[in-house]
Amino acid sequence: MIDLLDNNGTAEYRKLAYDLKDKGITEDMYTAMLDKQLIGWREDRDMSKRIETLLDILFHTFF
């Protein structure tokens, strides 16, 4: 898994974002996967804010 404890994570998030893009994974596809893996995440206010931030980083920050 991604080791984000040794730094601020920017390099790891950038790498993950580019890997997703190279594989053709869209934000909608990634969100659908999260819906299957993290059932109910949208109803949890804290979790939904965290995931929305992650989606923003992965699909909007580096491109």
MOPAC internal coordinates of N, CA, C and O (Angstrom, degrees):
PM7 1SCF
backbone

  N    0.0000 0     0.00 0     0.00 0    0    0    0
  C    1.4505 1     0.00 0     0.00 0    1    0    0
  C    1.5207 1   109.20 1     0.00 0    2    1    0
  O    1.2310 1   120.60 1   -11.17 1    3    2    1
  N    1.2711 1   116.45 1   168.83 1    3    2    1
  C    1.4528 1   121.65 1  -177.11 1    5    3    2
  C    1.5188 1   109.94 1   -71.04 1    6    5    3
  O    1.2310 1   120.70 1   -50.58 1    7    6    5
  N    1.3380 1   116.27 1   129.42 1    7    6    5
  C    1.4581 1   120.85 1   177.48 1    9    7    6
  C    1.5174 1   108.90 1   -92.70 1   10    9    7
  O    1.2310 1   120.87 1   -78.36 1   11   10    9
  N    1.3233 1   115.95 1   101.64 1   11   10    9
  C    1.4637 1   120.49 1  -177.78 1   13   11   10
  C    1.5187 1   112.26 1  -103.86 1   14   13   11
  O    1.2310 1   119.89 1  -176.26 1   15   14   13
  N    1.3250 1   117.81 1     3.74 1   15   14   13
  C    1.4551 1   119.99 1  -175.68 1   17   15   14
  C    1.5222 1   113.05 1   -82.73 1   18   17   15
  O    1.2310 1   119.82 1   156.87 1   19   18   17
  N    1.3308 1   117.95 1   -23.13 1   19   18   17
  C    1.4545 1   120.73 1  -176.36 1   21   19   18
  C    1.5212 1   113.56 1   -85.35 1   22   21   19
  O    1.2310 1   119.66 1   167.17 1   23   22   21
  N    1.3004 1   118.26 1   -12.83 1   23   22   21
  C    1.4693 1   121.20 1   179.87 1   25   23   22
  C    1.5237 1   108.78 1  -152.32 1   26   25   23
  O    1.2310 1   120.86 1     9.39 1   27   26   25
  N    1.3074 1   115.96 1  -170.61 1   27   26   25
  C    1.4670 1   117.96 1  -178.86 1   29   27   26
  C    1.5224 1   112.62 1   -79.94 1   30   29   27
  O    1.2310 1   120.05 1   177.50 1   31   30   29
  N    1.3233 1   117.52 1    -2.50 1   31   30   29
  C    1.4499 1   121.37 1   175.20 1   33   31   30
  C    1.5148 1   115.46 1    88.55 1   34   33   31
  O    1.2310 1   119.60 1   172.50 1   35   34   33
  N    1.3207 1   118.37 1    -7.50 1   35   34   33
  C    1.4583 1   120.19 1  -174.26 1   37   35   34
  C    1.5256 1   112.33 1   -56.68 1   38   37   35
  O    1.2310 1   120.22 1   133.05 1   39   38   37
  N    1.3216 1   117.18 1   -46.95 1   39   38   37
  C    1.4682 1   120.17 1  -178.57 1   41   39   38
  C    1.5272 1   110.87 1   -63.61 1   42   41   39
  O    1.2310 1   120.40 1   139.51 1   43   42   41
  N    1.3318 1   116.84 1   -40.49 1   43   42   41
  C    1.4621 1   120.29 1  -179.79 1   45   43   42
  C    1.5256 1   111.57 1   -68.42 1   46   45   43
  O    1.2310 1   120.68 1   138.61 1   47   46   45
  N    1.3306 1   116.30 1   -41.39 1   47   46   45
  C    1.4662 1   119.59 1   177.54 1   49   47   46
  C    1.5211 1   110.59 1   -64.72 1   50   49   47
  O    1.2310 1   120.18 1   139.74 1   51   50   49
  N    1.3292 1   117.26 1   -40.26 1   51   50   49
  C    1.4666 1   120.78 1   178.23 1   53   51   50
  C    1.5274 1   109.79 1   -61.27 1   54   53   51
  O    1.2310 1   120.39 1   134.29 1   55   54   53
  N    1.3287 1   116.85 1   -45.71 1   55   54   53
  C    1.4616 1   120.89 1   179.62 1   57   55   54
  C    1.5310 1   110.40 1   -60.65 1   58   57   55
  O    1.2310 1   120.54 1   134.41 1   59   58   57
  N    1.3293 1   116.58 1   -45.59 1   59   58   57
  C    1.4649 1   120.08 1   178.98 1   61   59   58
  C    1.5244 1   110.79 1   -62.23 1   62   61   59
  O    1.2310 1   120.19 1   137.51 1   63   62   61
  N    1.3230 1   117.25 1   -42.49 1   63   62   61
  C    1.4672 1   121.11 1   179.67 1   65   63   62
  C    1.5215 1   110.77 1   -60.67 1   66   65   63
  O    1.2310 1   120.25 1   134.26 1   67   66   65
  N    1.3325 1   117.12 1   -45.74 1   67   66   65
  C    1.4647 1   119.97 1   179.85 1   69   67   66
  C    1.5297 1   111.44 1   -67.89 1   70   69   67
  O    1.2310 1   120.12 1   143.85 1   71   70   69
  N    1.3304 1   117.37 1   -36.15 1   71   70   69
  C    1.4695 1   120.15 1   176.54 1   73   71   70
  C    1.5283 1   110.52 1   -62.51 1   74   73   71
  O    1.2310 1   120.53 1   136.34 1   75   74   73
  N    1.3258 1   116.60 1   -43.66 1   75   74   73
  C    1.4683 1   119.82 1   178.29 1   77   75   74
  C    1.5223 1   110.94 1   -62.64 1   78   77   75
  O    1.2310 1   120.90 1   136.34 1   79   78   77
  N    1.3289 1   115.89 1   -43.66 1   79   78   77
  C    1.4624 1   119.61 1   179.92 1   81   79   78
  C    1.5275 1   110.85 1   -63.19 1   82   81   79
  O    1.2310 1   120.60 1   135.83 1   83   82   81
  N    1.3478 1   116.46 1   -44.17 1   83   82   81
  C    1.4671 1   120.56 1   179.64 1   85   83   82
  C    1.5254 1   112.20 1   -61.16 1   86   85   83
  O    1.2310 1   120.45 1   147.39 1   87   86   85
  N    1.3223 1   116.74 1   -32.61 1   87   86   85
  C    1.4552 1   121.32 1   179.47 1   89   87   86
  C    1.5270 1   112.33 1   -83.97 1   90   89   87
  O    1.2310 1   120.56 1   175.43 1   91   90   89
  N    1.3358 1   116.54 1    -4.57 1   91   90   89
  C    1.4571 1   120.85 1   178.44 1   93   91   90
  C    1.5224 1   113.77 1    79.10 1   94   93   91
  O    1.2310 1   120.46 1  -160.66 1   95   94   93
  N    1.3180 1   116.72 1    19.34 1   95   94   93
  C    1.4611 1   120.19 1  -179.52 1   97   95   94
  C    1.5249 1   109.18 1   -82.93 1   98   97   95
  O    1.2310 1   121.03 1   -55.88 1   99   98   97
  N    1.3141 1   115.63 1   124.12 1   99   98   97
  C    1.4592 1   121.29 1  -179.01 1  101   99   98
  C    1.5317 1   109.79 1   -93.59 1  102  101   99
  O    1.2310 1   121.38 1   -11.28 1  103  102  101
  N    1.3152 1   114.97 1   168.72 1  103  102  101
  C    1.4570 1   120.05 1   177.46 1  105  103  102
  C    1.5293 1   110.52 1   -60.98 1  106  105  103
  O    1.2310 1   120.16 1   140.06 1  107  106  105
  N    1.3170 1   117.31 1   -39.94 1  107  106  105
  C    1.4682 1   120.55 1   178.83 1  109  107  106
  C    1.5304 1   111.38 1   -63.43 1  110  109  107
  O    1.2310 1   120.60 1   139.21 1  111  110  109
  N    1.3143 1   116.47 1   -40.79 1  111  110  109
  C    1.4606 1   120.55 1   178.66 1  113  111  110
  C    1.5259 1   110.65 1   -65.31 1  114  113  111
  O    1.2310 1   120.55 1   136.66 1  115  114  113
  N    1.3305 1   116.55 1   -43.34 1  115  114  113
  C    1.4595 1   121.58 1  -179.84 1  117  115  114
  C    1.5308 1   110.18 1   -64.94 1  118  117  115
  O    1.2310 1   120.70 1   138.64 1  119  118  117
  N    1.3312 1   116.28 1   -41.36 1  119  118  117
  C    1.4655 1   120.70 1   178.61 1  121  119  118
  C    1.5228 1   110.55 1   -63.97 1  122  121  119
  O    1.2310 1   120.16 1   139.95 1  123  122  121
  N    1.3222 1   117.30 1   -40.05 1  123  122  121
  C    1.4676 1   121.03 1   177.95 1  125  123  122
  C    1.5266 1   110.72 1   -62.41 1  126  125  123
  O    1.2310 1   120.41 1   140.49 1  127  126  125
  N    1.3347 1   116.83 1   -39.51 1  127  126  125
  C    1.4576 1   120.67 1   177.09 1  129  127  126
  C    1.5280 1   110.20 1   -63.80 1  130  129  127
  O    1.2310 1   120.84 1   137.30 1  131  130  129
  N    1.3454 1   116.00 1   -42.70 1  131  130  129
  C    1.4686 1   119.42 1   178.34 1  133  131  130
  C    1.5239 1   110.93 1   -62.96 1  134  133  131
  O    1.2310 1   120.31 1   141.28 1  135  134  133
  N    1.3233 1   117.01 1   -38.72 1  135  134  133
  C    1.4650 1   120.91 1   178.13 1  137  135  134
  C    1.5253 1   111.41 1   -59.08 1  138  137  135
  O    1.2310 1   120.65 1   143.52 1  139  138  137
  N    1.3298 1   116.37 1   -36.48 1  139  138  137
  C    1.4638 1   120.94 1   179.94 1  141  139  138
  C    1.5268 1   111.84 1   -77.04 1  142  141  139
  O    1.2310 1   120.72 1   142.67 1  143  142  141
  N    1.3318 1   116.23 1   -37.33 1  143  142  141
  C    1.4597 1   120.44 1  -175.80 1  145  143  142
  C    1.5259 1   113.48 1   -85.12 1  146  145  143
  O    1.2310 1   120.36 1   144.77 1  147  146  145
  N    1.3160 1   116.92 1   -35.23 1  147  146  145
  C    1.4672 1   122.18 1  -175.72 1  149  147  146
  C    1.5281 1   109.89 1  -118.48 1  150  149  147
  O    1.2310 1   121.31 1  -114.19 1  151  150  149
  N    1.2980 1   115.10 1    65.81 1  151  150  149
  C    1.4669 1   121.04 1  -176.06 1  153  151  150
  C    1.5358 1   109.81 1   -56.05 1  154  153  151
  O    1.2310 1   121.17 1   -51.73 1  155  154  153
  N    1.3155 1   115.37 1   128.27 1  155  154  153
  C    1.4520 1   121.12 1   177.66 1  157  155  154
  C    1.5207 1   115.30 1    87.40 1  158  157  155
  O    1.2310 1   120.03 1  -173.81 1  159  158  157
  N    1.3291 1   117.54 1     6.19 1  159  158  157
  C    1.4637 1   119.05 1  -176.48 1  161  159  158
  C    1.5206 1   112.10 1   -62.66 1  162  161  159
  O    1.2310 1   120.28 1   150.85 1  163  162  161
  N    1.3161 1   117.07 1   -29.15 1  163  162  161
  C    1.4708 1   120.36 1  -178.49 1  165  163  162
  C    1.5333 1   112.14 1   -69.92 1  166  165  163
  O    1.2310 1   120.38 1   154.31 1  167  166  165
  N    1.3309 1   116.88 1   -25.69 1  167  166  165
  C    1.4596 1   120.54 1  -179.21 1  169  167  166
  C    1.5345 1   112.51 1   -82.78 1  170  169  167
  O    1.2310 1   120.41 1   162.36 1  171  170  169
  N    1.3077 1   116.82 1   -17.64 1  171  170  169
  C    1.4654 1   121.54 1   179.22 1  173  171  170
  C    1.5308 1   108.20 1   -91.03 1  174  173  171
  O    1.2310 1   120.40 1   -67.42 1  175  174  173
  N    1.3186 1   116.84 1   112.58 1  175  174  173
  C    1.4652 1   121.36 1  -173.03 1  177  175  174
  C    1.5336 1   112.31 1   -58.46 1  178  177  175
  O    1.2310 1   120.41 1   134.17 1  179  178  177
  N    1.3309 1   116.82 1   -45.83 1  179  178  177
  C    1.4607 1   120.37 1  -179.31 1  181  179  178
  C    1.5305 1   110.80 1   -65.44 1  182  181  179
  O    1.2310 1   120.78 1   132.15 1  183  182  181
  N    1.3253 1   116.11 1   -47.85 1  183  182  181
  C    1.4616 1   120.15 1  -178.77 1  185  183  182
  C    1.5218 1   110.87 1   -63.70 1  186  185  183
  O    1.2310 1   119.40 1   138.95 1  187  186  185
  N    1.3190 1   118.76 1   -41.05 1  187  186  185
  C    1.4600 1   120.55 1  -178.26 1  189  187  186
  C    1.5289 1   110.78 1   -65.68 1  190  189  187
  O    1.2310 1   120.08 1   142.03 1  191  190  189
  N    1.3218 1   117.46 1   -37.97 1  191  190  189
  C    1.4697 1   119.65 1   177.43 1  193  191  190
  C    1.5204 1   110.73 1   -65.31 1  194  193  191
  O    1.2310 1   120.49 1   138.75 1  195  194  193
  N    1.3227 1   116.67 1   -41.25 1  195  194  193
  C    1.4748 1   120.71 1   178.69 1  197  195  194
  C    1.5233 1   111.08 1   -63.41 1  198  197  195
  O    1.2310 1   120.62 1   135.06 1  199  198  197
  N    1.3171 1   116.43 1   -44.94 1  199  198  197
  C    1.4623 1   120.05 1  -178.50 1  201  199  198
  C    1.5217 1   110.71 1   -69.71 1  202  201  199
  O    1.2310 1   119.82 1   141.18 1  203  202  201
  N    1.3155 1   117.94 1   -38.82 1  203  202  201
  C    1.4681 1   119.81 1   176.51 1  205  203  202
  C    1.5265 1   110.63 1   -61.69 1  206  205  203
  O    1.2310 1   120.34 1   142.91 1  207  206  205
  N    1.3236 1   116.95 1   -37.09 1  207  206  205
  C    1.4652 1   120.51 1   176.55 1  209  207  206
  C    1.5207 1   110.46 1   -66.62 1  210  209  207
  O    1.2310 1   120.37 1   137.10 1  211  210  209
  N    1.3217 1   116.91 1   -42.90 1  211  210  209
  C    1.4634 1   121.24 1   177.06 1  213  211  210
  C    1.5241 1   110.83 1   -59.72 1  214  213  211
  O    1.2310 1   120.54 1   134.42 1  215  214  213
  N    1.3309 1   116.57 1   -45.58 1  215  214  213
  C    1.4644 1   120.01 1   179.08 1  217  215  214
  C    1.5242 1   111.09 1   -61.63 1  218  217  215
  O    1.2310 1   120.95 1   139.84 1  219  218  217
  N    1.3132 1   115.78 1   -40.16 1  219  218  217
  C    1.4619 1   120.06 1   178.54 1  221  219  218
  C    1.5255 1   110.60 1   -62.79 1  222  221  219
  O    1.2310 1   120.45 1   136.36 1  223  222  221
  N    1.3119 1   116.74 1   -43.64 1  223  222  221
  C    1.4626 1   120.98 1   178.45 1  225  223  222
  C    1.5242 1   110.91 1   -63.14 1  226  225  223
  O    1.2310 1   120.49 1   130.33 1  227  226  225
  N    1.3149 1   116.66 1   -49.67 1  227  226  225
  C    1.4628 1   120.52 1  -174.09 1  229  227  226
  C    1.5197 1   114.12 1   -70.44 1  230  229  227
  O    1.2310 1   120.07 1   146.65 1  231  230  229
  N    1.3227 1   117.46 1   -33.35 1  231  230  229
  C    1.4608 1   118.73 1  -172.24 1  233  231  230
  C    1.5209 1   114.52 1  -113.03 1  234  233  231
  O    1.2310 1   119.94 1   173.67 1  235  234  233
  N    1.3278 1   117.72 1    -6.33 1  235  234  233
  C    1.4627 1   118.23 1  -176.99 1  237  235  234
  C    1.5312 1   114.68 1  -130.92 1  238  237  235
  O    1.2310 1   119.86 1   158.04 1  239  238  237
  N    1.3128 1   117.87 1   -21.96 1  239  238  237
  C    1.4575 1   120.33 1  -174.34 1  241  239  238
  C    1.5182 1   112.97 1   -76.28 1  242  241  239
  O    1.2310 1   120.04 1   137.17 1  243  242  241
  N    1.3123 1   117.52 1   -42.83 1  243  242  241
  C    1.4674 1   120.71 1  -172.05 1  245  243  242
  C    1.5207 1   114.02 1   -95.44 1  246  245  243
  O    1.2310 1   119.93 1   177.46 1  247  246  245
  N    1.3304 1   117.74 1    -2.54 1  247  246  245
  C    1.4669 1   120.13 1  -176.66 1  249  247  246
  C    1.5073 1   110.87 1  -125.07 1  250  249  247
  O    1.2310 1   120.10 1   180.00 1  251  250  249

